[in-house]
Amino acid sequence: MRIFKFIAFLYGIAAYLVFFVTILYAIGFVTGLVVPKTIDKTIDIGPQTSTIEAVVIDLLLMSIFAVQHSVMARQQFKAWWTQFVPKPVERSTYVLLASLSLLLLFWQWCPLPAVIWNVENPDIAVILVKLSFAGWVLVFTSTYLINHFELFGLHQVTNHLIGKEASPPRFRTPLLYNFVRHPIYLGFIIAFWAAPTMTAGHLLFAIVTTLYIFVGIALEEHDLVALFGDEYRQYKQRVSMLIPWRRSL
């Protein structure tokens, strides 16, 4: 019925808006700008959390996101999951739950304020801040190159609303994808590590997320090889994973 298609469409829009707010907050959270609670600053008032407790809590929060983000992206899980969740909103549901797990991380994050390094030269500090924002620009640009709205579920609910069949997946390597296989992940790494002041909490976040990115790449490329076969294997041999113009890894 058309009413259910329209409800699915509104659900997809709502999930995307939650994602959009979450990613904007993520930029402020990591850079320490605008938002009330950042990776280094909390607005909570109460007993101070010990260093060990803070590390355990932060690792648990990052693990929740990593497990949700990785498990729900696997084809085996999707095949089981879509028995209960309509296929047109499967991606939107994934995006929504990923956003909620990130919002939980932002809400409950325990800063570790000990300073690991601090760049005192103002010119270099500004360069690092600009480099961090360049990383976020790389993330967004890369998503649009491969169909931003499909990646975040809007394409699927729109097609469902108008009764259009989804096109079969095809392998493409637009622009940046001819230099690195994973420019989105490269953007995140740059955004997380380019910090003029690196606290222990920020360093923990950067290390864990970088390790998770490498795990995510391994899982994602396994799925891509299963989907595209030799076409993706040849792409792996031709194009570097994360470092432009470096020999393929």
N, C-alpha and C positions, 0 to 999 in steps of 0.2 A: 504494500500500500504506500501511496505517495507520502502520507503523513509520517510514516516511519522513516522514509528516506530523508524527509526534511528534519526530523529529530536527529538522525544520524549526522546530517550536515551541521546542525547547530552544535552537536556534541564535538565534532571535529574542530569547529571554529573555537569553541570554548577551550579545548585541549591545546590548540595552537596559541591562544592568548595567554594561557597559564605558562606555556613554554617561553613565550616572548618576554613576559615579566621576569621569569626565572633567569633567562640568559642575561638580561639587562642587570639584574641584581648580581649575577655572578661576576660581571665585569667590575662593578663597584666593590664587591666582596674581595676580589683578588687584588685590585689596584689600591684599595683603601680610600676610594673617593665616593662622596655623595651619600651612600647608604648608611644607615645608623649602626649596623653591626658588620664588621669586616673580619678578614682573616686574622688581623692583629688586635682588634678592639671589640669588646663586648659591651652591651648595654645592661647586662644582668647585674642586679644588686643582691648581694648575699655572700655566703661563705665562699672563700676562694677555693678553687679546685686544685688539688695537688698536681704536680707535673706528671706523675705516673697515671693518675686518674684521667687527666686531660688527654694524654697520648692514647690511652685505651679507648676513651670515648670517641676521639677523632678517628682512630683507625676503624672502629666499629661503624661510624657514620659513613666513611668512605667505602667500607666493605658492603654495606647495604646497597649503596648506589651501584657499585661494581657488579654485584651478583644480579641485581635486577636488570641492569643495562645489558649485561652479557647473556644471561640465560634467556631472557625474553626475545633476544635478537636471533637466536638459533632456529634453524628451520624445523628441527624436531619439536621444539617447544611450540612454534607457530602452528604446526600440524595438529598438535593436541589442543592448544589454546583456542583455535578457531572452531572447535566443536561447541564451545560455550559462548564465545564472543563473535558476533557477526564479522565476517572477513573485511567489509568496507571500513569498519572502525577499529580494526586490529592495530593498525599503525598509530592511530590517534590515541588509543588506550596505552600503548607502549610509551608514547611521547608524554602523556599525562602522568603516568606512574614514574617515569624517569624524572620529570620536573618536580613531582612531589617529594621524591627521595632527595633531590638536591635542596629543595626548600627546607626539608628536615635537617639536612647537614648545616645549612646557613643558620638556622634557628638554634641548634644545639651545639654548634662548634665551640670548642674551648681554646681560646688563644694561648699560645706559648710565646710570651713577649721577649724572651732572651734574644739579643741581637747577634746574628751570625756574621753578617757583614753590613756595613753602612758606607755608601759612596758619598763622600763629603764634597767632592768637586761638583758644583751645581750644573755645569754643562754636561758632564757625563751622566749625572742623575736624570736630567731632562731627556737625554738620548735614550736611556733605559726605559723611562716611562713611555716615550714615543714608540719604542720597539715593542713594548708590551701591547700597546693599542694596535700596532701594526699586526701583531699576532691575532688579535680579535678580528681585525679587518680580513685577514687571510682566511680565518674560519668561515666568516659569513660569505665572502666571495666564493669560496670553494663549494659551499652548499648550493649557491645559485647556479654554478656551472653544471652541477649534476641534477638539477631540479629540486630546488629548495622546498617547494610545496608538496612534492611527493615524499621527500625525506621526512617531513613532519606531518604527514597524514591528510593535508587539505586536498591534494589531488585525488585521493581515493574516495573521500566522501563527496566531492564535487561530481566525479564521474558516476557515482552511485545515484546521486540525486537526479542527474539528467539521463540516466539509463545508458551511459556509454561504457562499453567494454574496455577493461584495462588492456593496454598494449603489452605484449610479451616483453620481458626484460631483454635489453640488448646492451652489449658492451661498448662503452664510449670512453674516450680519454680527451676531454676538452681542455685546451690551454694549459693550465697549471698541472694537470694530470699527465702531461708529457714530460714534466721535469721531476716530479715525485709522485709516488703512487698514493700517498695519503697526506695531501696538503691540509686537510682539516685537522688531523692530529698534529702536524707540524706547527700549525697556528696555535693550538692549545699549549704545546710545549714552550713556544716562544713567549706566549702571554703569561705563563706560570713562572718562568725562570727569570725573565727580564725585570728585575726589581732592584731599585737603588738601595732599599733597606730590606734585608732578608732576615726575618725572625725565625726562631726554631719552628713555630707553627707553620709559617709559610713554607719553610724548607721541607717539613714533613709532608705537607700537602703536595708540593711539587714532586718530591721523590715518589710518593705512592701513586699519584696520578700518572706520572711518566712510566712507571713500571706497569700500571694497568693498561696504558696505551699500547705497550708492546705486546701484552697478552691479548688485548682486543684486536690488534693487527693480525696476530697469528690465527685467532678464531675466525676473523672476517675473511682472511685470504683463503682459509680452508674452505669456507662456504663459496667463495667466488670461483675457486678452482672447480668445485663440484658443479657449479652452475654453468661456467663458461669453458671449462676444460682447457685445451691447449692454447686457446686464445689468451687466457689470463696467464698461463705459464710463460708464454712468450713475452707478455707484457712485463712480468716479474724479471725476466732476464734482461730486458731492454731498459727499464726505468728503475731508478733507485727508490728505496722505500721511503726515506724521509729527507735525505740530504741531497739537494739538487746537484746535478752534474757529477755525483760520485758514482763509482762503479756499482752496479745493481747488487743489492743484498737480498 
